[in-house]
Each structure stands twice: as structure tokens, then as C-alpha cells.
Amino acid sequence: MIEALRAAVDGYFDIQGIRYDASFKPFDDAIRLSGRFLADTERAYDVISARAKTAGFLIFFREEEDQPVIYAALGDLPVTKPNWTLFGILLATTVASVFFVGGYTGHGIDWKAGASFAIPLILILLFHEFGHFLVSRRNRMATSPPYFIPLPISIFGTLGAVIVMRAPPKNRRQLFQMAVAGPLGGLILAIPFLFIGLSLSHVGPAPPPPYIQEGNSIFYLLAKWLVFHQWLPANGVDVQIHNIAYAAWVGLFITGLNLIPAGQLDGGHVVYTLFGQKVKWLSYAVVGAFLLLSIKYPGWLFWTALLFFFGRVYATPLDDLTPLPGKYKALGYIMLLLLVLLFTPIPITFIQ
């Protein structure tokens, strides 16, 4: 086997040390090659992985103690079989759930209100998730279709959707492209829907309690100022929000959550592709920040727990050495700016 690996790396990697039965999750054992690269790592990965595949090896590029290493493990990446039936069932159920939440009046269903909330919100979520899916398919990444999560007992009617990566992406560029395609796809619709909805809204005194008041992100605050030329809420008045604007607000809120720089969230993928293993410490800072936020909004305690248990594991590409090109890094910093603009510290206030 080692001769096959020597042939695979020939001309691209100078082997200076070999370790057998190395620990490399999720494989029981692997061969670890230490040394130095003789060529660009992106080109080297394509050639070495193609050569090694003929001998049954999967190749992983890693950095350990500031030195490049190659892990070779016997096996193959899983083949994704899209479950479009499950996708259709969950999508239909989520549409019904969101329609019910938007249209239920306490005495029955207002079909116009339900449609004006459900249609824009579902379209925003579809654009977001299919942004992920289509880019991952273009890059031949093993991912599932978007699985929507209906939740009729919530004030949104849904928890959004998830796409499952069945196997790691080839490199940071592929991971980055998939990560940013979702939020950018959703914003293509969420921003115009927000301004359309605000144009159909009006400013007036708050209704008699009980009612729910949506929170302000920096972007939402600025959008209301652009439309109504005043900072709202103020002096006992606020936007009496149209369902289209509320659907867009929900879409922007979910986008802000997805941009949190932790774990398998879009923001987690972005910061990992920018900074690599250096972001491991960031997950603890994010957990601490959400714990502090929960003092003002107890609903963040649930997210604190989620981020503590699931937000500390980042997706790692097969080739974790090749850095992002400069234009992707610039876009990555723009995505972090979007997090600042879209995140809503106090999402919902229940006025009694």
C-alpha cells in the first residue's frame, strides 16, 4: 500500500516521515505522511487524490503544528441519494403551517392574510435553501435536498430548513461558495419584499394589548427610516406591519441566525474558510455572547444550549490547506458585516 501512496504523491509531495495506524476520525486507522509540498496544494490535491483513488485511498490535506501532512485512508465517500419525496412532504406541510400562522384570526382562517404571509416567506426560504443546494450540486458535493421544518405552534410557522452534507467538500472554496449562496439567495427576495411590505404598512399608535412587537435589527431600523423618515418605534407609535413585510422580517431574522459564526451554520462555514482551525476558540465566545443576550431575552437560552452542544464542530474540507482566493475573502468579510446588520438582539416582545 505504501508504494501506491509513494507513487500517488510523486512529484508533488516530498515524504519525510510515515506513520501507520494513525488516528484519523472517522476512520479506524490511516497512513500519515509528513513532509513538504513541491507544488501548489490545490493542484497537488487534484493529482494526488486521483492517483490514490485507484488504490482505494481517500486523501486528506491537514496542517499539524504548523506543518503540512497528508492522511490516506482506505474507503470511499458516500453517495447521496436525494429523497425528493421527503422534501415534497415537508415543503407542503411547512406551507400549510406558515399559511395557518399567517391567516388564523382566532375565529377562523383569513385566506388573504395567510397567503400574503406564506407566499413571500416560503419563497425566501426556497431561494435560500436552493442557493445552497444548486451550488453544492454544481461542485459535485454530496448533499441532501433542503428539508423544511414545519412548526405550527410557533409565531413563524416554521424553523426554516436544513441541508445535510453527506461528505466533506473538496476544499475551502467549495465550502465557502455553498455557505454564502444561501443567505445571498434569500436576500434577493427578502429585501424587496420588505420594502414592498413596508410601503403597504402604516405608522400609528400601538394596538391594545396583548400583541407581539417584532424586534429591530440595524437593517430593519434603517429600512423603516428610509420608508417612513423616522426612527421607529418612538413616542408611542410604530409600524403597523403588513403581512408581506412581516414575512420578509422573518426571512431576514432567519438569515441573521444562519450567519452566526459557529459550527454548521452558514456563518460557521464562512469563518472557518477564512481562518481555518484558528476559529475553534470562537465557538466559546459565541456561546458566552448568547448567554449574556439571554439576560435580556430568555429565548436565547435555547440557542445557547444548541451552540454549546452542536456549535463547536466545524465542517472540514478534504483539502484543508489551500486558502481562499482574495475575492472570496472580501466577500467573506461582507457576510460578517451582514451578520451585524441583520442580527436582532431582542427578536420578539410580548406586550401584555
Secondary structure, 3 states (H helix, E strand, C coil): CHHHHHHHHCCCEEEEEEEEEEEECCEEEEEEEEEEECCCHHHHHHHHHHHHHCCCEEEEEEEECCEEEEEEEECCCCCCCCCHHHHHHHHHHHHHHHHHHHHECCCCECHHHHHHHHHHHHHHHHHHHHHHHHHHHHCCCCECCCEEEEECCCCCEEEEEECCECCCCCEHHHHHHHHHHHHHHHHHHHHHHHHHHHHCCEEEECCCCCEEEECCCHHHHHHHHHHHCCCCCECCEEEECCHHHHHHHHHHHHHHHHCCCCCCCHHHHHHHHHHHHHHHHHHHHHHHHHHHHHHHCCCHHHHHHHHHHHCCCCCCCCECCCCCCHHHHHHHHHHHHHHHHHCCCCCEEEEC
